[in-house]
Structures are given as structure tokens and as C-alpha cells.
Amino acid sequence: MKKTIMLLVALMALTLQTAFAGSPATSVNVAVIPSYSGSGGAGVLNPANFPSVTMPPVAYAAITTASQLAAYDTVILYQACNVQSYPNLCSALTDWMKNYSGKLIIWDADSCYPGNYAYTFLNPVGAFFERFSPGQTGNFGGSVTILEDNQFNSPNSASAYYINTTAMTSQTDAVGDLNVVNENTVSGVWCALMRGVNTANRSGYGHMYTKPGGLTDAPDAMIIYCGFDTDYWGYGYNGSLAMLKLLRQELQHGWGPPGSPEVADLSCQAPVGNLVLTPATAVNPVGDQHTVTATVTVYNFSTGQTVPQAGVTVNFLITSGPNAGASGSGVSDSQGHVMWTYSTSGQGVDTIQATATVNGVVKTAMAQKTWCNPPTIAAALAGNRGYYRLIAASDCYAAANLQVFIADTGSGQIAGPYASGLVFRIVKKAAFSIGPGTATAAATINVVGNAVAYAVDPLGSSSAGVVLKPAM
């Protein structure tokens, strides 16, 4: 009996561990390294503000292996200014993400290493980045923009996940002393949540997360970075409360592999990098040409400006769709632009990928192109002679978005546009005219010659004409 109970307990533990490793819904057991005041000593993290989690402080030297973090689903590096002075802790953190699918939250602060600082210990999971800190200026101001609307943060004041960045900027030094990420060297695994400019006029990403499934050898783990100063988050200001809400939402957000419901809202709408492909989406008729423009930029930390980068080779590849495999390349001009033009002989949706190596970092941008065949039109007799029901159709557009026209071959006049599905009475007369309908007809079209019906889609593409024999 005792063996049976022990076996059941072991199976339950295995089941719970497997469930956790798949898709954790929220943080529950959180280790705060190294303490509630971090290494910088400013902006104390109060566990009472996060009642739904257990979050004990854990000293740097207390962790030397991943197994010592096994009890925690989440680790917060809170102002962990000298974390890389503890190589055993650093390797334990990356191994913990690989072996236990943990969530690592890095809350940097202005008290940590003014100037440039690189998080090289994240290289084993492919999440390198470096940031610039203005130091402890204590200045209010600067600016910040939310780039992706999700459960981490939302610019929509009606959303439950709204973050009041205006209050953060005007009521605290969170943005004024923002630590900004170097956009030129950050790993492509990161996705931007917010971009800011601090009062030292340095700009870059201040809040970001790693793509679900993107970490090397840790596809179920996630890292979140936040560079806002925390001096004021113990106050009752709206800006202070917004800061606390931001960390709560980081803790409450689930993580896991791509496709799991816990990460369904994470679309990486603003991937970190300096390669952009436009237009992001477009629809063209089959037979036309389509041009995409890749724009390469770099961030100049001396001036605080993002500037075009000339002389960079950009490669284009259609990864899926009717033109899959088509490719091209070009070198960016003085505006950082590279254009690529192609055409298609078939209908469908192409996914276009642009790739460039900028300052030694591979950047990728995507766009979609929809190719549409012209619409069609069908004419069916609708009762008495001369009555026709005209139905337009398209593989790209609903019938409600199509227009129907009726042309008179004798006079050259055109009636329309009309909605698809209507009945028309076509009558032979000495002069062209449009009159009221009779019986089931929406209108009476008097034509001199024959009537030819055709459909037009929103692209301006026309169907082949259908001849409608008029009643005499």
C-alpha cells in the first residue's frame, strides 16, 4: 500500500511538472535576486503590492546551480547591477530556463552602471542585448510610446492592460532616467513593447520580451526586460501606480511555446531591429507588378538619432505563396532604401521576407502580398423575357464589395454601379435610358444595341462581359 501511495505521489509530481513546463498561466513562486532594494538601493520592491505571488529575496551567492531555482517559476533580477560578477549564478539562470522553462524578468534601473552595459550572460540562450543608462539624474520628462497592444501593456485607456505612460513621464523619473536598449546590437529574438527617449536624449527600447519559442535550447522559456527607473513606485501617484501595474502584468502574463493560449496575444508587432519592409500588406490584380521597399537604419548613440544606413545588402525571398522561391537582392542607398519588384501569373497570398546583416546582427522583416484574379459575373434568366439576375463573384472579395455595370453596345452608355444579385429588365429601344423596375426588377435598362453586364472589384479589375439579349 505504501509503495502504491508513493508511486501515485511520484506520478502526480511528474504530471504537475510536465504541465508547468508546457504553458504556465501565471507567475506564482518568484525569486527576487538579490533583494527588494536590488544592488542600487533605490526604489524598494514591496511584496505586499503583489499579493498573488510568493516572492522571497535570494542572495546572489545562494544560487550556483539550476536545480536550486527549480522551486521557482519566475526570477526577477531586480536592479541586479553586478549579476555578471557571479558566473555560477549566470549559468544557473540560463540552465534554469533551459531545464525548467522559467520566466526571467530583468528590472534594470538608473542606479546600475551609468553608460553602456551588455547582458552577455544571456548569450547561451541567444538573447544578447546592451543598454545605455543616463545615471541618476532624477529628471522628470522624456517620452515613451507603447508599440504593441497586449496583456503586458496597452495604449488603450479602455483596456484592462492600459499603462498610463503620460503619468509615468510627468509624475516620476521613470522615463527621464530610462535605460534604453541599443537597437543596433540587440538579438533578433527580442520583441519591443515600448520605445522611449530619456532626458539625456538617448532613445531605444525600454520594455521588451523574447519571442515565444525563440530562446536557444529554451523554447518554452521567456525573458522580459524593463529599463524604467523605480524611484517613485512606492508613492500613490498615477505614474507610480502605472509602474506597479506594469510589473504585475509581467508576473500575471503566461508563457510557453508558440501556439499555446498563454502567448496568443504576443504577435511581436514591433520586432526589435532596424530593417523595415513596406507596405506590410497589399492587394494587387494578377498581372500587375508589386514593389516592396526595405529600409535599413541604425541608431546613433552620439546624437540620439536613428539614421539611414547605406551600403547594406538586403536579400528578398518569397517563403510561401504562389511565387514561393522567387528572390532578389539590392544594396541600400543613401536613404537606407532597397526596392524589389516582381509579378505573378497566379492568385494567392505571398509571404515576403527581407533579410540584412546590420552591424553584424541579422535582421529580418516580413510582408504579405495578396494577388487577385479579376471577378466573374453570371447572368441567369429571371422569369419573363428580358429579365436577368446578375451575380458577381470574386475569390478575394465578398459579393457586397463588388459592383455590377450594364453597358449598351449601341449607344456606349453605361448603367451602374449596382449591387450583385439584383434583377434587371433589359428592353430594346430607340434611345438609351434607365427607368424604374417592374415586378422583380430593380431597374429597367433601355438599350439601343445589346446589353453587356460586367463586374468590377475594389482593385478596379473588371470581369469578362456577359451579353444580355434585350426584350423587343
N, C-alpha and C positions, 0 to 999 in steps of 0.2 A: 504494500500500500504506500509506504514511504517513497519507494522508488518511482511509483506511478505519479505521486504528487510532484516530486522533483522534476520528472520528465515534463509534466504539464506546465510547471513554472518556467522551465527552460524554453519550451515551445512558445509560451506567451511572451517571454522576453525577446525571443527571436522575431516573433511577429511584430511586436512593437518597434523593434529596431529597424526591421525592414520597412514598416510603414513610415517611420520617421525619415529614413534615408530616401524614400521616394519623393514626397512632396509635403514638407512641413507647412502647416497652415499659418503658423504664427510663432514668434519667439516666446518661450516660456522660462527656460533656465539660461540666464545671461551672466557671463563673467565680465566684470569691468576691470580692465587692465590699464594702469597699475592701481588706480584708486579713484574715488569720486572727485578728487581735485586734479587728477592726472599728474603729469610731471611739471606742468607750468604753474599750477596752483591757483589759477583764476577760473571763475565760473564753476562753482561746485555743482556736481550732478547729485540731485536729491532723489533717492529711490522711492520716496513717498509720492513723487509725481508720476510713477509708473507702477500702480498697484497691481496690475495684472501679471507682472513678471517677478521672478526671483532674481536679484542681481547683486551678488556679493562682490566685493573688490578682491582682486587676485594680484599679488605682487609679481613683478617681472620674473624674479629668480625662482618663483614657485613652480613655474612650468618649464619643463625640459623635454617632454615627450608628448605626442599627440594623445596618448591614452589618458593623460592627466586632464585633458579637456573633454573627454568622452561624455561626461555628465552634462555638458553644456551644449545647447543647440545653437547658441549665438555668443559671439565675443565682441565686446566694444573696446577698441583701443581708444581710450579717452585721453586726449592730449598726451599721447604716449610719445613724447618727444625723442626719447633715446631708445626706442624699441629695438633698433638695429644694433645697439650695443650688447644685446643679448641674443647671440646667434642661435642658441638652443631653443629659445622661445620662438624665434622667427621660423625655424624649420619645423617646430611643433605646430605652429599655426597653419602653415601650408600643408603639412601632413594631415592635420585635423580636417581641413577642408576636403582633402582627397579621400580620406578614410571614413569620415563621419558626416560628410555632406553639410558642413556647418555654414552659418551666415556670419561673415565678418563685417563689422561696422567700424569705420575709421572716422572719428570726430577729431579733426585737426583743430588747431587754434593759433591765434597770432602769437601766443607765448612760446610756441615751438619754432626754434630755428628761423629767425628772420632771414629773408633771402631765399635762395633756391635750395630745395631738398628733394632727393629722389627716393622713392619707395622701391628700392632694388630687391628687398626681401620677397616681393611678390613675383619675381621673375619665374620661379618654378611652376607657377600656375598661369603664366602668360599675362599678368595684369600690371605690368610696369607703368608707373606714371611719376612725374615730378611736378612740384608746385612751387609757387613763389609766395612768401609771406611778407606783408608790409611791416610786420612787427607790431608792437603795442602802441599804436597811435591814439587809440581811444576816440577816433573821429566818427561822428555820425555821417551819413550820406552814402555816396556811391550809388550804384544801381544794380538791379538784378532782374533777370527775366526767366520765367518758367518756360522751358522748351518742350516739355512733354506732360500731357494731362493724364495722370494715372493715380493709383492709390498711394504712391509716395508723395506726390504733390499735385495740386491743380491750381490753375489761374482763375478758375470759375468760382465766383463768390457763392454760387448756389450749390456747389459741390460739397459733400461731406469731407472731402480731402483738400479743401481750399487752404492755401497758405497765404497769409496777408503779408506779402513782401513789401508793400508800401509802409506798413507799420514797422517792420523789421528795419527798414532803411532809415526811417525818421526818428524812431524811438530808442534804437540800440546802436551799438557799433558793430553789429553782426556783419553788415555788408561793408561798412567803411574799412574794417580790418579783415576783410575776406581773404582767405588763402586761395589763390587761383591756380588751376592746373594748366601746365604748359601744353597747348594744343598741338604743338609740332612733334612732340616725342611720345605722347600717350599711346599706350597699346590700343589696337583696334577692337579689343574685347569690351571696352567701356562704352556706355551709352549715357548721353548727357541729360540731366534733369533740369539744371539751372545754369545760366551763364551770368557772370557778374563783373562789375568794374569796381575796384576798391578805391579809396581816396588817395592812393598812391598812383592812380591812373593806370593800374595794371589790370588787364582783363583776362578772362579764361573761365573754364568750367569750375563751379564751386560746389556742385552737387551732382553725383553721377552713380551709376550702378553697372555691374557687369552683365552682359547678355546671358540669359538662361541657356545653359549648356555650353557656354563659351570658354570656361576656365579649363586649362590644360590638366588632364587627369582628374578633374573635379567637376564633372558635368552637372552634378546636382547641387553644387555649392553656389554661393553668391557673395560678392563684396559690394559694399556701399561706401562711398566717400562723401564727407561733408566738411567744407572748409570754413563755415561761418564761426565768427567769434562768439564765445558763450558767456561773456562777462555779465550780461544783463538777464540771463534766463531765470534768475531767481526772483525777479520782480514781477509785478502784476500788470505790466504794460501789455497792450495788444501785441506789440512786437515780440516781447518776451514769451507770451503765451504761444505765439506762432512758432517760435523756436522749439518749445517743448512739444508742440503738436507734430512738428517735423520728425523728431526722434521717436515719438510714439508711433507714428505711421511707418517709420522704418522698422520698428520692432514688430508691429502688427502685420506687416506685409509677408505673405508666404513666399516660398522659393522652391525650386525644384527643376526638373528637366523641361525642355521645350514641349509645349503641348499640354502640360499639366494645368489644371484650372487655377492654381495658385499664382501662375505667372501670365495668365491670359491677358491682363491689361498692359503688359510690358511689350510695347511694339518697337522700341528703340527708334522712336520718331526722329530723334536728333542724335544720330551716332556721332561720337567724338571723332574728329578728323578734319582735314581741310581739303577734301575733294567732294564737290557737289555736282550732281548730274541733273540737268533741267532740259525740258519740262519733266516733272516727276511722273506725270501721266499724260497721255494724249490719245486721240482717236482720229484716224485718217482713213479715207477710202482706199481700197485696194487699187494699186496702180499709181498712187501718188508716191512722193518721196518724203521721208521723215528725217529731221536733223535733231540730234541731241548735242548739248553743249556741256562739256566738263569744265569746271572752274577750280583751279588749284590756287590755294592761298597759304600763307604762313603767318604766324603771329610774331611780330617784332617786339621783344620784351624791352628794348631800349626806348621805343616810342609809345608802347602800349597800343599799337595799331595792328590790325590784320591787313596784310598787303598781298597783291597778286604775286605769284611765283612763276617766272618764265623759265623755259628750258626743261620742263619736266615731261617725260614721255608718259602718255596716257593710253592704255590699251582698252579697247572696247570688245565685248563678246556678248552675243545673244545666247543666254544659257538655256532658254526654253521658249517654245512657241513655234509658229510656222517657219521662222527663219533661224531656228536653233543652229548654232555653229558658225554663223556669219560673224566676221570680226573685222577690226580695223585698228588703227593707231594714229597718233599725232603727237606733236610737241607743243606745249603751252606757249602762247605768245606773251607780249608784254602785259596783257590784261589777265594772264593766267588762264586763258580760254583755249580749249581744243574742241573743234566741231567735227562730228561724224554724221554722214548722210547715207541712208540706204533705202531700198524699196522692197516691196513684196509682191508675189504673184498669188498669194492665198490669204484667206481670212483667218483671224485668231489673235491671241494675245502674246506678244513678245516680252520677255524679261531681259532688259539690257543691263549689263554690268560694266562699270568703268573701274579700272584699277591703275594706281600710280604709286610709286615709291617717293615719298616726300621726306627729305631729311633722314633717310634711312628707315622710315616706317612705311609699311604697306597700307595704303588707304583704299577703301572700296566704297563705291556708291552705286545705287540701283535705280532703275526707272522702268516703267511699263508702257508699252505701245500696243494699242488695240487697232487692228486692221479690219475694216468692214466692207463686205461686198455691197453693191447697190441694192436697194429694196426691190421687192416684186409687187405686182398688182394682179389681182384676179377679178374678172367680171363674170357674174352669174345672172342669168335671166331671173327677173323677179316679178312674175305674173304676166301681165299683158305685154304685147309687143312694144318694144322701145323702153321698157323698164329694166334697169340693171343695178344690181348691188355690187359696189366696188370695195374690195377688201385689200388693203396694203399690208405687207409683212416685211420684217427685217430680222436677221439673226443678231443684230446689235441693239435694236431699239424696240420698245413696245409700240403697239399699233397707235396708242394715244400720242406718240411723238412723231408720227408720220403724217404727211399732208397729201391729199389727193387733188389732182387738177384734171380738167377736161378741156382739150384743145379742139377747135374747129378747123379742119383742114381746108375748108373753103374760104373762110374769112381771115384765118390766122389769129382769131381772138381766143382767149383762154379764160375759162371759168374756174374759180377756186381761190384760195385753198379750202378744201372740205375735209372733214374727219373721215377716217376709214370706217367702212361698214354701212355707209348710207346708201339709200336707193335714189337713183336719178331717172327722170323721164327724158329721153332723147328724141327730138322731133325735127323733121326736115322742114325748113322754112326758107323764105327768100332772103332773110337777114338774120344775123346772129343776135340773140338776146337771151337773157336769163330771167325766167319767170318763177312764180310760186309753184310749189309742188302740188300734185294732185294724188289722192289716195295715199299710197305708202311712200311716194317720192318726196325727198327733201327739197328738190328744186326741179324745174323744167328747163332744159338747155335746148334752145332752138339753134340749129346749126345749118350752115349753107352746104357744107360737104359732109364728110364723115366725122364722127366724134372719136377722138383718141384719148384714152384715160392713161394717166401715169402717176406714180408716187414719188415723193421726194423726202429724203431723211434729213436730220439736223445738220449733216455734213454738206448738204447741197447735192448729194448724189441722186440721180434720177433712175427710175426703173425703165425697162423697155415698155413701149406703148402697147395698149390693147385697143383694138378697133371696136367701136360700139355702133352697130348698124342702127340708124335712126328710123323711127316710125314715120310714115308719109302723112 
